[in-house]
Amino acid sequence: QVQLVESGGGLVQAGGSLRLSCAASGRIFSINAVGWYRQAPGKQRELVAFIRSGGSTNYADSAKGRFTISRDNAKNAQYLQMNSLKPEDTAVYYCYANIDGLTYWGQGTQVTVSS
């Protein structure tokens, strides 16, 4: 059974940084695109960034220039480096991964940015 486990959320002041991690475990043959969504209270879940197996990336406009997504294929892991955080970045962040034709989700990690 494949699982995604996230870590790295927390409370940070505006302008600070956090690094989220997400590691996949279980019986895995290949991992295609991986990425991050977030959901703020009262809002729909939105895509933050994703990275394809070849390494190309896409970012939401709100994340461009501040967030960097990366992956370590040897570790079946992905990361989201978040800099210059703003209060509006406060949300639960979920990682996902397309593994062997299926999409798996992490449990979510809370990111809170204080002003």
KERODREN-179992 format. One record per atom (N, C-alpha, C, CB): residue number from 1; residue in three letters; atom name; x negated, y, z negated. Coordinates in nm, 4 decimals. Atoms other than C-alpha are relative to their C-alpha. Glycine has a CB too. Layout:
KERODREN-179992
<NUM,"ALA","CA",<X,Y,Z>>
...
end
This chain:
KERODREN-179992
<1,"GLN","N",<-0.0843,-0.1185,0.0000>>
<1,"GLN","CA",<0.0000,0.0000,0.0000>>
<1,"GLN","C",<-0.0881,0.1239,0.0000>>
<1,"GLN","CB",<0.0955,0.0004,-0.1217>>
<2,"VAL","N",<0.0796,-0.1216,-0.0122>>
<2,"VAL","CA",<-0.1359,0.3366,0.1022>>
<2,"VAL","C",<0.0502,0.1045,-0.0983>>
<2,"VAL","CB",<0.0048,0.0547,0.1442>>
<3,"GLN","N",<-0.0344,-0.1094,0.0904>>
<3,"GLN","CA",<-0.1431,0.6173,-0.1505>>
<3,"GLN","C",<-0.0887,0.1196,0.0282>>
<3,"GLN","CB",<-0.0135,-0.0436,-0.1471>>
<4,"LEU","N",<0.0760,-0.1243,-0.0059>>
<4,"LEU","CA",<-0.2501,0.9792,-0.1356>>
<4,"LEU","C",<0.0018,0.0618,-0.1388>>
<4,"LEU","CB",<0.0585,0.0987,0.1069>>
<5,"VAL","N",<0.0099,-0.0598,0.1332>>
<5,"VAL","CA",<-0.3737,1.1337,-0.4585>>
<5,"VAL","C",<-0.0657,0.1362,0.0124>>
<5,"VAL","CB",<-0.0800,-0.0914,-0.0973>>
<6,"GLU","N",<0.0480,-0.1378,-0.0071>>
<6,"GLU","CA",<-0.4175,1.5067,-0.4888>>
<6,"GLU","C",<-0.0620,0.0426,-0.1325>>
<6,"GLU","CB",<0.1145,0.0949,0.0378>>
<7,"SER","N",<0.0559,-0.0623,0.1187>>
<7,"SER","CA",<-0.6216,1.7103,-0.7307>>
<7,"SER","C",<-0.0456,0.1412,0.0355>>
<7,"SER","CB",<-0.1176,-0.0839,-0.0571>>
<8,"GLY","N",<0.0597,-0.1303,-0.0222>>
<8,"GLY","CA",<-0.7493,2.0619,-0.7763>>
<8,"GLY","C",<0.0900,0.1191,-0.0195>>
<8,"GLY","CB",<-0.0524,0.0047,0.1329>>
<9,"GLY","N",<-0.0870,-0.1148,0.0220>>
<9,"GLY","CA",<-0.4450,2.2756,-0.8417>>
<9,"GLY","C",<-0.0260,0.0640,-0.1345>>
<9,"GLY","CB",<0.1453,-0.0408,0.0103>>
<10,"GLY","N",<0.0161,-0.0665,0.1274>>
<10,"GLY","CA",<-0.4176,2.5144,-1.1297>>
<10,"GLY","C",<0.0435,0.1442,0.0038>>
<10,"GLY","CB",<-0.1412,-0.0083,-0.0442>>
<11,"LEU","N",<-0.0328,-0.1416,0.0153>>
<11,"LEU","CA",<-0.3809,2.8724,-1.2446>>
<11,"LEU","C",<-0.1238,0.0832,0.0304>>
<11,"LEU","CB",<0.0532,0.0302,-0.1432>>
<12,"VAL","N",<0.1121,-0.0857,-0.0373>>
<12,"VAL","CA",<-0.6001,3.1411,-1.0930>>
<12,"VAL","C",<0.0506,0.1424,0.0166>>
<12,"VAL","CB",<-0.0685,-0.0502,0.1305>>
<13,"GLN","N",<-0.0372,-0.1398,-0.0200>>
<13,"GLN","CA",<-0.5985,3.5182,-1.0800>>
<13,"GLN","C",<-0.0062,0.0358,0.1478>>
<13,"GLN","CB",<-0.0919,0.0927,-0.0814>>
<14,"ALA","N",<0.0027,-0.0481,-0.1384>>
<14,"ALA","CA",<-0.5319,3.7018,-0.7579>>
<14,"ALA","C",<-0.1433,0.0351,0.0391>>
<14,"ALA","CB",<0.0932,0.1232,0.0179>>
<15,"GLY","N",<0.1350,-0.0195,-0.0483>>
<15,"GLY","CA",<-0.8466,3.7167,-0.5497>>
<15,"GLY","C",<-0.0924,-0.1175,-0.0258>>
<15,"GLY","CB",<-0.0569,0.1210,-0.0616>>
<16,"GLY","N",<0.0812,0.1170,0.0335>>
<16,"GLY","CA",<-0.9743,3.3897,-0.6903>>
<16,"GLY","C",<0.0081,-0.1089,0.1040>>
<16,"GLY","CB",<0.0417,-0.0552,-0.1324>>
<17,"SER","N",<0.0089,0.1124,-0.0929>>
<17,"SER","CA",<-1.0371,3.0566,-0.5262>>
<17,"SER","C",<0.0370,-0.1303,-0.0692>>
<17,"SER","CB",<-0.1408,-0.0098,0.0593>>
<18,"LEU","N",<-0.0249,0.1365,0.0437>>
<18,"LEU","CA",<-0.9245,2.6987,-0.5596>>
<18,"LEU","C",<-0.0326,-0.0938,0.1151>>
<18,"LEU","CB",<0.1472,-0.0184,-0.0475>>
<19,"ARG","N",<0.0239,0.1026,-0.1016>>
<19,"ARG","CA",<-1.0174,2.3812,-0.3783>>
<19,"ARG","C",<0.0877,-0.1211,-0.0325>>
<19,"ARG","CB",<-0.1522,-0.0402,0.0060>>
<20,"LEU","N",<-0.0858,0.1162,0.0144>>
<20,"LEU","CA",<-0.7569,2.1123,-0.3328>>
<20,"LEU","C",<-0.0640,-0.1194,0.0700>>
<20,"LEU","CB",<0.1407,0.0282,0.0571>>
<21,"SER","N",<0.0505,0.1241,-0.0585>>
<21,"SER","CA",<-0.8553,1.7539,-0.2655>>
<21,"SER","C",<0.1134,-0.0999,0.0130>>
<21,"SER","CB",<-0.1147,-0.0590,-0.0853>>
<22,"CYS","N",<-0.1012,0.1034,-0.0215>>
<22,"CYS","CA",<-0.6531,1.4631,-0.1336>>
<22,"CYS","C",<-0.0727,-0.1227,0.0527>>
<22,"CYS","CB",<0.1132,0.0478,0.0998>>
<23,"ALA","N",<0.0699,0.1217,-0.0396>>
<23,"ALA","CA",<-0.7832,1.1080,-0.1123>>
<23,"ALA","C",<0.1004,-0.1107,0.0279>>
<23,"ALA","CB",<-0.0996,-0.0438,-0.1088>>
<24,"ALA","N",<-0.0853,0.1125,-0.0376>>
<24,"ALA","CA",<-0.6177,0.8172,0.0631>>
<24,"ALA","C",<-0.0648,-0.1301,-0.0429>>
<24,"ALA","CB",<0.0269,-0.0007,0.1518>>
<25,"SER","N",<0.0509,0.1311,0.0388>>
<25,"SER","CA",<-0.6519,0.4646,-0.0671>>
<25,"SER","C",<0.0978,-0.1073,0.0447>>
<25,"SER","CB",<-0.0232,-0.0075,-0.1528>>
<26,"GLY","N",<-0.0838,0.1111,-0.0433>>
<26,"GLY","CA",<-0.5191,0.1243,0.0243>>
<26,"GLY","C",<-0.0522,-0.0589,0.1292>>
<26,"GLY","CB",<0.1446,0.0451,0.0173>>
<27,"ARG","N",<0.0382,0.0668,-0.1241>>
<27,"ARG","CA",<-0.5237,-0.0760,0.3425>>
<27,"ARG","C",<0.0170,0.0997,0.1153>>
<27,"ARG","CB",<0.0861,-0.1298,0.0237>>
<28,"ILE","N",<-0.0003,-0.1055,-0.1015>>
<28,"ILE","CA",<-0.6174,0.1798,0.6087>>
<28,"ILE","C",<-0.0833,-0.0439,0.1179>>
<28,"ILE","CB",<-0.0532,0.1331,-0.0572>>
<29,"PHE","N",<0.0750,0.0305,-0.1213>>
<29,"PHE","CA",<-0.7167,0.1172,0.9673>>
<29,"PHE","C",<-0.0510,0.1285,0.0649>>
<29,"PHE","CB",<0.0874,-0.0790,0.0991>>
<30,"SER","N",<0.0440,-0.1272,-0.0588>>
<30,"SER","CA",<-0.7208,0.4683,1.1082>>
<30,"SER","C",<0.0877,0.1131,-0.0523>>
<30,"SER","CB",<0.0050,-0.0056,0.1557>>
<31,"ILE","N",<-0.0697,-0.1205,0.0446>>
<31,"ILE","CA",<-0.6268,0.8174,0.9966>>
<31,"ILE","C",<-0.0062,0.1020,0.1115>>
<31,"ILE","CB",<-0.0620,0.0569,-0.1314>>
<32,"ASN","N",<-0.0044,-0.1024,-0.1036>>
<32,"ASN","CA",<-0.5150,1.0675,1.2534>>
<32,"ASN","C",<0.0054,0.1371,-0.0654>>
<32,"ASN","CB",<0.1215,-0.0210,0.0939>>
<33,"ALA","N",<-0.0066,-0.1345,0.0562>>
<33,"ALA","CA",<-0.4038,1.4171,1.1631>>
<33,"ALA","C",<0.0302,-0.0055,-0.1495>>
<33,"ALA","CB",<0.1063,0.0834,0.0728>>
<34,"VAL","N",<-0.0294,-0.0185,0.1420>>
<34,"VAL","CA",<-0.4055,1.5246,0.7998>>
<34,"VAL","C",<0.0211,0.1475,-0.0234>>
<34,"VAL","CB",<-0.1142,-0.0558,-0.0911>>
<35,"GLY","N",<-0.0234,-0.1416,0.0229>>
<35,"GLY","CA",<-0.2925,1.8463,0.6461>>
<35,"GLY","C",<0.0662,0.0282,-0.1323>>
<35,"GLY","CB",<0.0829,0.0558,0.1092>>
<36,"TRP","N",<-0.0606,-0.0483,0.1233>>
<36,"TRP","CA",<-0.1233,2.0479,0.3789>>
<36,"TRP","C",<0.1265,0.0798,0.0300>>
<36,"TRP","CB",<-0.0998,0.0858,-0.0788>>
<37,"TYR","N",<-0.1207,-0.0813,0.0043>>
<37,"TYR","CA",<0.2237,2.1845,0.3225>>
<37,"TYR","C",<0.0084,0.0618,-0.1385>>
<37,"TYR","CB",<0.1281,-0.0846,0.0329>>
<38,"ARG","N",<-0.0283,-0.0551,0.1316>>
<38,"ARG","CA",<0.3452,2.4006,0.0404>>
<38,"ARG","C",<0.1473,0.0372,-0.0098>>
<38,"ARG","CB",<-0.0890,0.1224,-0.0284>>
<39,"GLN","N",<-0.1389,-0.0382,0.0236>>
<39,"GLN","CA",<0.6791,2.4782,-0.1164>>
<39,"GLN","C",<0.0068,0.0871,-0.1239>>
<39,"GLN","CB",<0.0908,-0.1247,-0.0154>>
<40,"ALA","N",<-0.0197,-0.0935,0.1096>>
<40,"ALA","CA",<0.7489,2.7813,-0.3274>>
<40,"ALA","C",<0.1436,-0.0118,-0.0506>>
<40,"ALA","CB",<-0.0313,0.1453,0.0446>>
<41,"PRO","N",<-0.1357,0.0093,0.0558>>
<41,"PRO","CA",<1.0528,2.8008,-0.5576>>
<41,"PRO","C",<0.1021,0.0709,0.0871>>
<41,"PRO","CB",<0.0036,0.0584,-0.1403>>
<42,"GLY","N",<-0.1060,-0.0603,-0.0783>>
<42,"GLY","CA",<1.3681,2.8627,-0.3593>>
<42,"GLY","C",<-0.0294,0.0136,0.1476>>
<42,"GLY","CB",<0.0305,0.1316,-0.0541>>
<43,"LYS","N",<0.0376,-0.0121,-0.1411>>
<43,"LYS","CA",<1.1889,2.8337,-0.0257>>
<43,"LYS","C",<-0.0181,-0.1382,0.0615>>
<43,"LYS","CB",<-0.1296,0.0829,0.0152>>
<44,"GLN","N",<0.0217,0.1250,-0.0712>>
<44,"GLN","CA",<1.1523,2.5680,0.2391>>
<44,"GLN","C",<-0.1485,-0.0357,-0.0005>>
<44,"GLN","CB",<0.0527,0.0101,0.1443>>
<45,"ARG","N",<0.1382,0.0448,-0.0115>>
<45,"ARG","CA",<0.8412,2.3591,0.2636>>
<45,"ARG","C",<-0.0576,0.0532,0.1313>>
<45,"ARG","CB",<-0.0096,-0.1561,-0.0066>>
<46,"GLU","N",<0.0620,-0.0563,-0.1206>>
<46,"GLU","CA",<0.5998,2.5195,0.5098>>
<46,"GLU","C",<-0.1390,-0.0585,0.0205>>
<46,"GLU","CB",<-0.0079,0.1538,-0.0093>>
<47,"LEU","N",<0.1325,0.0499,-0.0350>>
<47,"LEU","CA",<0.2933,2.3982,0.6906>>
<47,"LEU","C",<-0.1051,0.1059,-0.0289>>
<47,"LEU","CB",<-0.0052,-0.0418,0.1480>>
<48,"VAL","N",<0.1102,-0.0911,0.0302>>
<48,"VAL","CA",<-0.0284,2.5540,0.5668>>
<48,"VAL","C",<-0.1127,-0.0185,0.1018>>
<48,"VAL","CB",<-0.0523,-0.0234,-0.1439>>
<49,"ALA","N",<0.1102,0.0282,-0.0919>>
<49,"ALA","CA",<-0.2931,2.3832,0.7791>>
<49,"ALA","C",<-0.0040,-0.1491,0.0284>>
<49,"ALA","CB",<-0.1356,0.0487,-0.0582>>
<50,"PHE","N",<0.0265,0.1401,-0.0272>>
<50,"PHE","CA",<-0.3796,2.0593,0.9494>>
<50,"PHE","C",<-0.1267,-0.0122,0.0829>>
<50,"PHE","CB",<0.1192,-0.0658,0.0722>>
<51,"ILE","N",<0.1222,0.0276,-0.0730>>
<51,"ILE","CA",<-0.6846,1.9003,1.1021>>
<51,"ILE","C",<0.0159,-0.1339,0.0693>>
<51,"ILE","CB",<-0.1238,0.0006,-0.0939>>
<52,"ARG","N",<-0.0143,0.1218,-0.0774>>
<52,"ARG","CA",<-0.6867,1.6404,1.3759>>
<52,"ARG","C",<-0.1196,-0.0919,-0.0228>>
<52,"ARG","CB",<0.0153,0.0326,0.1488>>
<53,"SER","N",<0.1085,0.0952,0.0206>>
<53,"SER","CA",<-0.9039,1.3325,1.3791>>
<53,"SER","C",<-0.1286,0.0470,0.0659>>
<53,"SER","CB",<0.0387,-0.1367,0.0538>>
<54,"GLY","N",<0.1197,-0.0503,-0.0669>>
<54,"GLY","CA",<-1.1397,1.5058,1.6187>>
<54,"GLY","C",<-0.0600,0.1225,-0.0647>>
<54,"GLY","CB",<0.0313,0.0310,0.1407>>
<55,"GLY","N",<0.0541,-0.1136,0.0733>>
<55,"GLY","CA",<-1.1832,1.7975,1.3834>>
<55,"GLY","C",<0.0607,0.1348,0.0336>>
<55,"GLY","CB",<-0.1433,0.0070,0.0229>>
<56,"SER","N",<-0.0622,-0.1287,-0.0298>>
<56,"SER","CA",<-0.9763,2.0681,1.5493>>
<56,"SER","C",<0.1053,0.0319,-0.1060>>
<56,"SER","CB",<0.0635,-0.0009,0.1417>>
<57,"THR","N",<-0.0846,-0.0448,0.1100>>
<57,"THR","CA",<-0.7681,2.2716,1.3096>>
<57,"THR","C",<0.1068,0.0976,0.0459>>
<57,"THR","CB",<-0.0842,0.0637,-0.1076>>
<58,"ASN","N",<-0.1050,-0.1004,-0.0182>>
<58,"ASN","CA",<-0.4519,2.4789,1.2934>>
<58,"ASN","C",<0.0380,0.0549,-0.1359>>
<58,"ASN","CB",<0.1244,-0.0598,0.0725>>
<59,"TYR","N",<-0.0364,-0.0649,0.1247>>
<59,"TYR","CA",<-0.3485,2.7278,1.0297>>
<59,"TYR","C",<0.1268,0.0826,0.0178>>
<59,"TYR","CB",<-0.1146,0.0882,-0.0501>>
<60,"ALA","N",<-0.1091,-0.0961,0.0030>>
<60,"ALA","CA",<-0.0356,2.9131,0.9363>>
<60,"ALA","C",<-0.0609,0.1398,-0.0007>>
<60,"ALA","CB",<0.0929,-0.0225,-0.1243>>
<61,"ASP","N",<0.0523,-0.1373,-0.0030>>
<61,"ASP","CA",<-0.0740,3.2852,0.9903>>
<61,"ASP","C",<-0.0377,0.0475,-0.1407>>
<61,"ASP","CB",<0.1042,0.0959,0.0621>>
<62,"SER","N",<0.0258,-0.0432,0.1374>>
<62,"SER","CA",<-0.0617,3.3337,0.6133>>
<62,"SER","C",<-0.1306,-0.0561,-0.0548>>
<62,"SER","CB",<0.1146,-0.0415,-0.0897>>
<63,"ALA","N",<0.1213,0.0660,0.0485>>
<63,"ALA","CA",<-0.3636,3.1052,0.5716>>
<63,"ALA","C",<-0.1251,0.0380,0.0796>>
<63,"ALA","CB",<0.0187,-0.1496,0.0044>>
<64,"LYS","N",<0.1137,-0.0310,-0.0861>>
<64,"LYS","CA",<-0.5849,3.2261,0.8545>>
<64,"LYS","C",<-0.0944,0.0997,-0.0661>>
<64,"LYS","CB",<0.0484,0.0548,0.1336>>
<65,"GLY","N",<0.1012,-0.0883,0.0551>>
<65,"GLY","CA",<-0.9082,3.3811,0.7384>>
<65,"GLY","C",<-0.0230,-0.0157,-0.1493>>
<65,"GLY","CB",<0.0368,0.1394,0.0283>>
<66,"ARG","N",<0.0139,0.0178,0.1451>>
<66,"ARG","CA",<-0.8559,3.2750,0.3770>>
<66,"ARG","C",<-0.0146,-0.1469,-0.0395>>
<66,"ARG","CB",<0.1202,0.0601,-0.0715>>
<67,"PHE","N",<0.0021,0.1428,0.0334>>
<67,"PHE","CA",<-0.8059,2.8976,0.3766>>
<67,"PHE","C",<-0.0828,-0.0754,0.1039>>
<67,"PHE","CB",<0.1448,-0.0578,-0.0072>>
<68,"THR","N",<0.0750,0.0867,-0.0904>>
<68,"THR","CA",<-1.0278,2.6300,0.5253>>
<68,"THR","C",<0.0331,-0.1441,-0.0304>>
<68,"THR","CB",<-0.1518,0.0245,-0.0118>>
<69,"ILE","N",<-0.0285,0.1426,0.0157>>
<69,"ILE","CA",<-0.9215,2.2722,0.5809>>
<69,"ILE","C",<-0.1177,-0.0795,0.0546>>
<69,"ILE","CB",<0.1324,-0.0397,0.0725>>
<70,"SER","N",<0.1077,0.0868,-0.0457>>
<70,"SER","CA",<-1.1775,1.9977,0.6136>>
<70,"SER","C",<0.0338,-0.1442,-0.0367>>
<70,"SER","CB",<-0.1365,0.0426,-0.0618>>
<71,"ARG","N",<-0.0230,0.1403,0.0299>>
<71,"ARG","CA",<-1.1976,1.6203,0.6014>>
<71,"ARG","C",<-0.1317,-0.0756,-0.0044>>
<71,"ARG","CB",<0.0938,-0.0625,0.1031>>
<72,"ASP","N",<0.1150,0.0884,0.0085>>
<72,"ASP","CA",<-1.4449,1.3511,0.5114>>
<72,"ASP","C",<0.0504,-0.1383,0.0361>>
<72,"ASP","CB",<-0.0670,0.0028,-0.1429>>
<73,"ASN","N",<-0.0560,0.1258,-0.0486>>
<73,"ASN","CA",<-1.3586,1.0476,0.7191>>
<73,"ASN","C",<-0.0580,-0.1207,-0.0725>>
<73,"ASN","CB",<-0.0242,-0.0135,0.1486>>
<74,"ALA","N",<0.0621,0.1125,0.0711>>
<74,"ALA","CA",<-1.6019,0.8249,0.5310>>
<74,"ALA","C",<0.0671,-0.0255,-0.1343>>
<74,"ALA","CB",<-0.1491,0.0263,-0.0210>>
<75,"LYS","N",<-0.0647,0.0105,0.1312>>
<75,"LYS","CA",<-1.4129,0.8941,0.2088>>
<75,"LYS","C",<0.1522,-0.0011,0.0100>>
<75,"LYS","CB",<-0.0441,0.1149,-0.0888>>
<76,"ASN","N",<-0.1458,-0.0104,-0.0194>>
<76,"ASN","CA",<-1.0634,0.9082,0.3614>>
<76,"ASN","C",<0.0570,0.1159,-0.0812>>
<76,"ASN","CB",<0.0700,-0.1321,-0.0400>>
<77,"ALA","N",<-0.0383,-0.1148,0.0819>>
<77,"ALA","CA",<-1.0376,1.2498,0.2029>>
<77,"ALA","C",<0.0149,0.1250,0.0852>>
<77,"ALA","CB",<-0.1030,0.0237,-0.1106>>
<78,"GLN","N",<-0.0155,-0.1308,-0.0620>>
<78,"GLN","CA",<-0.9302,1.5964,0.3003>>
<78,"GLN","C",<-0.0015,0.1049,-0.1102>>
<78,"GLN","CB",<0.1315,0.0082,0.0842>>
<79,"TYR","N",<0.0154,-0.1073,0.0969>>
<79,"TYR","CA",<-0.9781,1.9309,0.1345>>
<79,"TYR","C",<0.0638,0.1271,0.0548>>
<79,"TYR","CB",<-0.1493,0.0233,-0.0333>>
<80,"LEU","N",<-0.0490,-0.1322,-0.0377>>
<80,"LEU","CA",<-0.8237,2.2749,0.1348>>
<80,"LEU","C",<-0.0682,0.1011,-0.0913>>
<80,"LEU","CB",<0.1572,0.0093,-0.0107>>
<81,"GLN","N",<0.0665,-0.1065,0.0736>>
<81,"GLN","CA",<-1.0520,2.5552,0.0273>>
<81,"GLN","C",<0.0825,0.1266,0.0156>>
<81,"GLN","CB",<-0.1465,0.0213,0.0501>>
<82,"MET","N",<-0.0859,-0.1169,-0.0027>>
<82,"MET","CA",<-0.8404,2.8548,-0.0650>>
<82,"MET","C",<-0.0722,0.1154,-0.0688>>
<82,"MET","CB",<0.1365,-0.0292,-0.0682>>
<83,"ASN","N",<0.0676,-0.1191,0.0516>>
<83,"ASN","CA",<-1.0062,3.1927,-0.1093>>
<83,"ASN","C",<0.0936,0.1190,0.0066>>
<83,"ASN","CB",<-0.1293,0.0288,0.0789>>
<84,"SER","N",<-0.0791,-0.1239,-0.0003>>
<84,"SER","CA",<-0.8703,3.5408,-0.1736>>
<84,"SER","C",<0.1476,-0.0289,-0.0251>>
<84,"SER","CB",<-0.0169,0.0744,0.1336>>
<85,"LEU","N",<-0.1373,0.0420,0.0275>>
<85,"LEU","CA",<-0.5597,3.3910,-0.3265>>
<85,"LEU","C",<0.0869,0.1180,-0.0412>>
<85,"LEU","CB",<0.0020,-0.1067,-0.1089>>
<86,"LYS","N",<-0.0984,-0.1042,0.0285>>
<86,"LYS","CA",<-0.2488,3.6032,-0.3569>>
<86,"LYS","C",<0.1158,-0.0610,-0.0800>>
<86,"LYS","CB",<0.0521,0.0655,0.1324>>
<87,"PRO","N",<-0.1150,0.0540,0.0746>>
<87,"PRO","CA",<0.0549,3.5702,-0.5835>>
<87,"PRO","C",<0.0985,-0.0743,0.0901>>
<87,"PRO","CB",<0.0728,0.1126,-0.0724>>
<88,"GLU","N",<-0.0929,0.0671,-0.0917>>
<88,"GLU","CA",<0.2587,3.4724,-0.2785>>
<88,"GLU","C",<-0.0493,-0.1365,0.0451>>
<88,"GLU","CB",<0.0240,0.0863,0.1210>>
<89,"ASP","N",<0.0486,0.1353,-0.0279>>
<89,"ASP","CA",<0.0400,3.1631,-0.2432>>
<89,"ASP","C",<0.0469,-0.0995,-0.1061>>
<89,"ASP","CB",<-0.1528,-0.0005,0.0081>>
<90,"THR","N",<-0.0513,0.0878,0.1053>>
<90,"THR","CA",<0.2021,3.0269,-0.5579>>
<90,"THR","C",<0.1017,-0.0972,0.0572>>
<90,"THR","CB",<0.0631,0.0822,-0.1136>>
<91,"ALA","N",<-0.0862,0.1047,-0.0555>>
<91,"ALA","CA",<0.3652,2.6964,-0.4675>>
<91,"ALA","C",<-0.0515,-0.1354,-0.0463>>
<91,"ALA","CB",<0.0047,0.0071,0.1559>>
<92,"VAL","N",<0.0488,0.1374,0.0115>>
<92,"VAL","CA",<0.3440,2.3228,-0.4972>>
<92,"VAL","C",<-0.0576,-0.0374,0.1359>>
<92,"VAL","CB",<0.1148,-0.1004,-0.0445>>
<93,"TYR","N",<0.0687,0.0366,-0.1233>>
<93,"TYR","CA",<0.0959,2.2021,-0.2374>>
<93,"TYR","C",<0.0000,-0.1517,0.0152>>
<93,"TYR","CB",<-0.1448,0.0552,0.0010>>
<94,"TYR","N",<-0.0087,0.1420,-0.0306>>
<94,"TYR","CA",<0.1437,1.8643,-0.0735>>
<94,"TYR","C",<-0.0944,-0.0326,0.1151>>
<94,"TYR","CB",<0.1455,-0.0403,0.0349>>
<95,"CYS","N",<0.0794,0.0466,-0.1129>>
<95,"CYS","CA",<-0.1097,1.6832,0.1371>>
<95,"CYS","C",<0.0780,-0.1100,0.0720>>
<95,"CYS","CB",<-0.1401,-0.0516,-0.0468>>
<96,"TYR","N",<-0.0580,0.1096,-0.0764>>
<96,"TYR","CA",<-0.0050,1.4468,0.4115>>
<96,"TYR","C",<-0.1075,-0.0587,0.0901>>
<96,"TYR","CB",<0.1224,0.0477,0.0831>>
<97,"ALA","N",<0.0931,0.0647,-0.0921>>
<97,"ALA","CA",<-0.1813,1.2030,0.6372>>
<97,"ALA","C",<0.0761,-0.0961,0.0896>>
<97,"ALA","CB",<-0.1119,-0.0743,-0.0770>>
<98,"ASN","N",<-0.0557,0.0951,-0.0962>>
<98,"ASN","CA",<-0.0835,1.0164,0.9496>>
<98,"ASN","C",<-0.0932,-0.1205,0.0067>>
<98,"ASN","CB",<0.0181,0.0656,0.1418>>
<99,"ILE","N",<0.0848,0.1186,0.0159>>
<99,"ILE","CA",<-0.2185,0.6698,0.8819>>
<99,"ILE","C",<0.0671,-0.1191,0.0680>>
<99,"ILE","CB",<-0.0263,-0.0304,-0.1511>>
<100,"ASP","N",<-0.0490,0.1196,-0.0696>>
<100,"ASP","CA",<-0.1708,0.3788,1.1185>>
<100,"ASP","C",<0.1438,0.0164,0.0475>>
<100,"ASP","CB",<-0.0101,-0.1215,-0.0911>>
<101,"GLY","N",<-0.1314,-0.0242,-0.0573>>
<101,"GLY","CA",<0.1355,0.5376,1.2730>>
<101,"GLY","C",<0.1069,0.0457,-0.0971>>
<101,"GLY","CB",<0.0458,-0.1211,0.0651>>
<102,"LEU","N",<-0.0967,-0.0450,0.0996>>
<102,"LEU","CA",<0.3055,0.6358,0.9492>>
<102,"LEU","C",<-0.0519,0.1254,-0.0689>>
<102,"LEU","CB",<0.0282,-0.1112,-0.1036>>
<103,"THR","N",<0.0375,-0.1207,0.0728>>
<103,"THR","CA",<0.3099,0.9593,0.7506>>
<103,"THR","C",<0.0152,-0.0225,-0.1491>>
<103,"THR","CB",<0.0850,0.1197,0.0451>>
<104,"TYR","N",<0.0012,0.0141,0.1455>>
<104,"TYR","CA",<0.2186,0.9503,0.3844>>
<104,"TYR","C",<-0.0187,0.1369,-0.0634>>
<104,"TYR","CB",<-0.1118,-0.0974,-0.0459>>
<105,"TRP","N",<0.0045,-0.1281,0.0713>>
<105,"TRP","CA",<0.2498,1.2268,0.1271>>
<105,"TRP","C",<-0.0646,-0.0174,-0.1370>>
<105,"TRP","CB",<0.1418,0.0589,-0.0151>>
<106,"GLY","N",<0.0489,-0.0054,0.1361>>
<106,"GLY","CA",<0.0677,1.3193,-0.1870>>
<106,"GLY","C",<0.1113,0.0389,-0.0950>>
<106,"GLY","CB",<-0.1159,0.0975,-0.0115>>
<107,"GLN","N",<-0.1017,-0.0249,0.1022>>
<107,"GLN","CA",<0.2493,1.3806,-0.5130>>
<107,"GLN","C",<0.0252,0.1482,-0.0229>>
<107,"GLN","CB",<-0.0406,-0.0644,-0.1297>>
<108,"GLY","N",<-0.0146,-0.1436,0.0185>>
<108,"GLY","CA",<0.2030,1.7542,-0.4997>>
<108,"GLY","C",<-0.0851,0.0495,-0.1153>>
<108,"GLY","CB",<0.1455,0.0357,-0.0236>>
<109,"THR","N",<0.0783,-0.0628,0.1061>>
<109,"THR","CA",<-0.0154,1.9845,-0.7037>>
<109,"THR","C",<0.0380,0.1474,-0.0075>>
<109,"THR","CB",<-0.1534,-0.0171,0.0249>>
<110,"GLN","N",<-0.0464,-0.1378,0.0192>>
<110,"GLN","CA",<0.0888,2.3179,-0.8503>>
<110,"GLN","C",<-0.1168,0.0972,0.0101>>
<110,"GLN","CB",<0.0706,0.0154,-0.1364>>
<111,"VAL","N",<0.0934,-0.1123,-0.0077>>
<111,"VAL","CA",<-0.1013,2.6300,-0.7544>>
<111,"VAL","C",<0.0751,0.1240,-0.0434>>
<111,"VAL","CB",<-0.0596,0.0170,0.1445>>
<112,"THR","N",<-0.0622,-0.1215,0.0507>>
<112,"THR","CA",<-0.0158,2.9417,-0.9491>>
<112,"THR","C",<-0.1024,0.1116,0.0026>>
<112,"THR","CB",<0.0560,-0.0205,-0.1432>>
<113,"VAL","N",<0.0893,-0.1148,-0.0120>>
<113,"VAL","CA",<-0.1720,3.2766,-0.8671>>
<113,"VAL","C",<0.0634,0.1160,-0.0751>>
<113,"VAL","CB",<-0.0267,0.0371,0.1503>>
<114,"SER","N",<-0.0515,-0.1112,0.0796>>
<114,"SER","CA",<-0.1257,3.5508,-1.1223>>
<114,"SER","C",<-0.0500,0.1334,0.0535>>
<114,"SER","CB",<-0.0404,-0.0161,-0.1467>>
<115,"SER","N",<0.0374,-0.1332,-0.0520>>
<115,"SER","CA",<-0.1310,3.9175,-1.0316>>
<115,"SER","C",<-0.0749,0.0815,-0.1040>>
<115,"SER","CB",<0.1247,0.0769,0.0453>>
end
